Amino acid sequence: MLVHRIAGAGLLLAAAFAVAPAGQAAEPYELVISNNAFQPAELHVPAGKKVTLTVRNEDPTPEEFESYELNREKVVPGGATATIYVGPLDAGRYPFFGDFHQDTAKGTLIAD
C-alpha cells in the first residue's frame, strides 16, 4: 500500500511540473531566411521571458541558425521551418549567424 501511495504522489508531482510551463508560454517571434540573409537582422524580444523563434527558410538551400551566446545550433532545410526556444534572457545583445553563408546571414537578438 505504501508503495502505491508513493507512486501516486510521484505521478501527481510529475503532473504538476508538466502543467507549470504551460502557464509560462514562450512568446512567439519570427525570423525569415531569404537570399541567404536573416530578416529582420535585428529582432527585439523581452528580457526575462522565454521566447519561441520560428525560423522560416524561404531559400531552396539549407541554412543553419547558430549562436554561441544563445548556445543554439539548428539546421533549417530549404523551404522548411524550425522552432528554437530561448530564454529567459538577461537584457543584452545576442548575435547569431548562418553557418553556411556567414558573410550575409548575420543577425542580433536584442533582449530589452
Backbone as CSV, one residue per row, in Angstrom:
resi,resn,N_x,N_y,N_z,CA_x,CA_y,CA_z,C_x,C_y,C_z
1,MET,0.810,-1.199,0.000,0.000,0.000,0.000,0.854,1.265,0.000
2,LEU,1.904,1.280,0.810,2.776,2.445,0.889,3.431,2.720,-0.464
3,VAL,3.813,1.648,-1.161,4.434,1.808,-2.479,3.458,2.468,-3.443
4,HIS,2.189,2.071,-3.412,1.187,2.664,-4.293,0.967,4.134,-3.969
5,ARG,0.980,4.494,-2.694,0.811,5.899,-2.295,1.990,6.734,-2.755
6,ILE,3.197,6.195,-2.610,4.397,6.932,-3.055,4.364,7.101,-4.564
7,ALA,4.021,6.027,-5.278,3.932,6.107,-6.737,2.867,7.115,-7.151
8,GLY,1.721,7.097,-6.477,0.651,8.042,-6.775,1.077,9.478,-6.523
9,ALA,1.782,9.694,-5.422,2.281,11.039,-5.111,3.282,11.483,-6.162
10,GLY,4.111,10.550,-6.626,5.085,10.874,-7.677,4.405,11.270,-8.968
11,LEU,3.325,10.584,-9.334,2.583,10.939,-10.536,1.931,12.307,-10.416
12,LEU,1.390,12.610,-9.254,0.802,13.933,-9.034,1.854,15.029,-9.147
13,LEU,3.017,14.780,-8.581,4.111,15.739,-8.654,4.556,15.928,-10.094
14,ALA,4.691,14.830,-10.831,5.081,14.917,-12.244,4.041,15.691,-13.043
15,ALA,2.769,15.453,-12.774,1.704,16.169,-13.470,1.756,17.658,-13.165
16,ALA,2.051,18.010,-11.937,2.138,19.431,-11.555,3.259,20.116,-12.326
17,PHE,4.399,19.451,-12.478,5.501,20.052,-13.220,5.193,20.115,-14.709
18,ALA,4.462,19.162,-15.225,4.108,19.166,-16.640,3.166,20.321,-16.966
19,VAL,2.318,20.708,-16.029,1.363,21.785,-16.255,2.006,23.153,-16.032
20,ALA,2.953,23.267,-15.142,3.541,24.563,-14.789,4.083,25.337,-15.980
21,PRO,4.851,24.729,-16.909,5.375,25.507,-18.022,4.296,26.087,-18.929
22,ALA,3.131,25.451,-19.007,2.072,25.973,-19.867,1.658,27.378,-19.441
23,GLY,1.707,27.660,-18.151,1.390,28.986,-17.650,2.463,30.002,-17.999
24,GLN,3.627,29.517,-18.382,4.752,30.369,-18.750,5.044,30.220,-20.231
25,ALA,4.014,30.251,-21.074,4.175,30.033,-22.505,5.171,31.020,-23.096
26,ALA,6.005,30.504,-23.961,7.009,31.333,-24.617,6.331,32.226,-25.658
27,GLU,6.768,33.468,-25.731,6.220,34.400,-26.706,6.793,34.092,-28.085
28,PRO,5.958,34.112,-29.150,6.438,33.761,-30.491,7.051,34.953,-31.244
29,TYR,8.153,34.666,-31.930,8.831,35.643,-32.794,9.286,34.919,-34.042
30,GLU,9.378,35.648,-35.162,9.741,35.001,-36.418,10.964,35.643,-37.066
31,LEU,11.827,34.775,-37.589,12.933,35.178,-38.445,12.721,34.502,-39.792
32,VAL,13.074,35.199,-40.865,12.960,34.640,-42.204,14.348,34.635,-42.826
33,ILE,14.685,33.533,-43.471,15.923,33.451,-44.240,15.527,33.627,-45.699
34,SER,16.049,34.661,-46.338,15.757,34.944,-47.735,17.010,35.526,-48.371
35,ASN,17.375,35.028,-49.535,18.601,35.466,-50.218,19.811,35.328,-49.306
36,ASN,19.855,34.216,-48.569,20.975,33.894,-47.674,21.208,34.956,-46.600
37,ALA,20.128,35.567,-46.133,20.223,36.574,-45.075,19.033,36.438,-44.142
38,PHE,19.247,36.792,-42.877,18.167,36.792,-41.890,17.405,38.100,-41.955
39,GLN,16.081,38.019,-41.877,15.233,39.199,-41.845,14.240,39.030,-40.709
40,PRO,14.122,39.940,-39.801,14.949,41.139,-39.690,16.344,40.786,-39.177
41,ALA,17.284,41.656,-39.448,18.655,41.448,-38.987,18.772,41.708,-37.480
42,GLU,17.875,42.524,-36.946,17.805,42.765,-35.501,16.385,42.470,-35.050
43,LEU,16.274,41.580,-34.064,14.969,41.194,-33.557,14.925,41.484,-32.064
44,HIS,13.986,42.345,-31.656,13.831,42.699,-30.243,12.873,41.723,-29.569
45,VAL,13.304,41.217,-28.416,12.482,40.320,-27.596,12.524,40.838,-26.166
46,PRO,11.542,40.481,-25.350,11.552,40.963,-23.974,12.588,40.232,-23.117
47,ALA,13.322,40.990,-22.336,14.260,40.390,-21.384,13.460,39.702,-20.286
48,GLY,14.008,38.621,-19.760,13.382,37.941,-18.647,12.219,37.033,-18.997
49,LYS,11.973,36.817,-20.293,10.865,35.952,-20.708,11.368,34.903,-21.687
50,LYS,10.719,33.748,-21.663,11.009,32.713,-22.651,10.420,33.148,-23.982
51,VAL,11.126,32.879,-25.065,10.611,33.191,-26.397,10.781,31.982,-27.308
52,THR,9.900,31.911,-28.283,9.965,30.890,-29.321,10.324,31.585,-30.616
53,LEU,11.432,31.195,-31.208,11.830,31.721,-32.509,11.387,30.725,-33.578
54,THR,10.597,31.193,-34.509,10.261,30.394,-35.674,11.155,30.903,-36.787
55,VAL,11.996,30.020,-37.314,12.918,30.395,-38.390,12.397,29.748,-39.669
56,ARG,11.955,30.588,-40.596,11.386,30.119,-41.865,12.400,30.368,-42.980
57,ASN,12.840,29.289,-43.615,13.837,29.385,-44.677,13.121,29.414,-46.027
58,GLU,13.100,30.580,-46.664,12.468,30.731,-47.968,13.413,30.401,-49.111
59,ASP,14.678,30.172,-48.812,15.654,29.806,-49.837,15.535,28.317,-50.171
60,PRO,16.001,27.915,-51.358,15.946,26.498,-51.721,17.050,25.663,-51.070
61,THR,18.028,26.320,-50.486,19.162,25.626,-49.873,19.076,25.708,-48.354
62,PRO,19.685,24.758,-47.650,19.642,24.807,-46.185,20.473,25.956,-45.621
63,GLU,20.132,26.360,-44.428,20.914,27.335,-43.666,20.885,26.886,-42.214
64,GLU,21.877,27.333,-41.473,21.951,26.962,-40.066,21.820,28.205,-39.199
65,PHE,20.908,28.157,-38.244,20.822,29.204,-37.230,21.811,28.797,-36.154
66,GLU,22.803,29.654,-35.911,23.800,29.330,-34.894,24.114,30.562,-34.064
67,SER,24.245,30.345,-32.758,24.601,31.418,-31.841,25.366,30.824,-30.674
68,TYR,26.592,31.274,-30.519,27.394,30.831,-29.378,26.820,31.391,-28.078
69,GLU,26.375,32.651,-28.122,25.849,33.315,-26.924,24.529,32.706,-26.457
70,LEU,23.712,32.242,-27.398,22.442,31.607,-27.045,22.582,30.098,-26.849
71,ASN,23.754,29.586,-27.202,24.019,28.143,-27.109,23.006,27.354,-27.935
72,ARG,22.786,27.818,-29.179,21.823,27.169,-30.072,22.461,26.943,-31.440
73,GLU,22.056,25.833,-32.054,22.528,25.481,-33.383,21.457,24.601,-34.018
74,LYS,20.918,25.049,-35.160,19.827,24.298,-35.785,19.881,24.490,-37.296
75,VAL,19.947,23.392,-38.037,19.894,23.450,-39.499,18.433,23.564,-39.914
76,VAL,18.183,24.512,-40.839,16.838,24.713,-41.369,16.898,24.393,-42.865
77,PRO,16.356,23.256,-43.285,16.392,22.907,-44.710,15.698,23.964,-45.568
78,GLY,16.060,24.006,-46.841,15.413,24.930,-47.764,13.918,24.705,-47.807
79,GLY,13.138,25.784,-47.756,11.691,25.703,-47.794,11.051,25.179,-46.524
80,ALA,11.813,25.063,-45.464,11.297,24.500,-44.212,11.278,25.542,-43.096
81,THR,10.714,25.133,-41.980,10.620,25.981,-40.801,11.164,25.213,-39.602
82,ALA,11.853,25.918,-38.719,12.367,25.313,-37.490,11.939,26.162,-36.306
83,THR,11.789,25.527,-35.165,11.432,26.214,-33.935,12.604,26.133,-32.974
84,ILE,12.959,27.284,-32.406,14.076,27.371,-31.467,13.576,28.089,-30.217
85,TYR,13.780,27.465,-29.066,13.359,28.047,-27.790,14.564,28.680,-27.111
86,VAL,14.403,29.912,-26.627,15.469,30.593,-25.899,14.884,31.321,-24.695
87,GLY,15.767,31.593,-23.748,15.389,32.410,-22.617,14.961,31.609,-21.414
88,PRO,14.606,32.353,-20.393,14.601,33.818,-20.340,16.021,34.382,-20.429
89,LEU,16.124,35.513,-21.098,17.413,36.144,-21.351,17.599,37.390,-20.502
90,ASP,18.840,37.621,-20.110,19.189,38.903,-19.493,19.163,39.959,-20.587
91,ALA,18.934,41.204,-20.217,18.983,42.286,-21.195,20.357,42.291,-21.851
92,GLY,20.366,42.436,-23.165,21.634,42.458,-23.889,21.460,42.075,-25.341
93,ARG,22.592,41.948,-26.018,22.639,41.626,-27.440,23.204,40.218,-27.609
94,TYR,22.533,39.423,-28.430,22.899,38.030,-28.655,23.037,37.797,-30.161
95,PRO,24.263,37.850,-30.686,24.449,37.661,-32.130,24.158,36.221,-32.556
96,PHE,23.696,36.077,-33.791,23.507,34.772,-34.408,23.946,34.868,-35.860
97,PHE,24.162,33.729,-36.495,24.619,33.726,-37.879,24.194,32.437,-38.555
98,GLY,24.256,32.464,-39.882,24.024,31.270,-40.675,25.369,30.663,-41.012
99,ASP,25.598,29.485,-40.568,26.917,28.864,-40.725,27.262,28.616,-42.186
100,PHE,26.263,28.428,-43.058,26.537,28.128,-44.457,26.783,29.376,-45.303
101,HIS,26.366,30.538,-44.818,26.573,31.818,-45.527,26.950,32.893,-44.509
102,GLN,28.081,32.699,-43.870,28.480,33.598,-42.780,28.697,35.036,-43.227
103,ASP,28.969,35.248,-44.502,29.187,36.624,-44.993,27.897,37.428,-45.078
104,THR,26.752,36.762,-45.288,25.497,37.502,-45.444,24.447,37.179,-44.377
105,ALA,24.470,35.983,-43.843,23.446,35.559,-42.880,23.902,35.873,-41.465
106,LYS,23.613,37.109,-41.035,24.003,37.585,-39.709,22.825,38.305,-39.072
107,GLY,22.773,38.250,-37.759,21.723,38.964,-37.073,22.007,39.085,-35.596
108,THR,21.132,39.797,-34.894,21.267,40.002,-33.460,19.900,39.930,-32.810
109,LEU,19.807,39.133,-31.781,18.627,39.084,-30.926,18.899,40.073,-29.799
110,ILE,18.016,41.040,-29.625,18.204,42.081,-28.612,17.127,41.910,-27.546
111,ALA,17.561,41.573,-26.361,16.632,41.419,-25.241,16.617,42.727,-24.462
112,ASP,15.435,43.358,-24.386,15.318,44.628,-23.656,13.982,44.741,-22.959
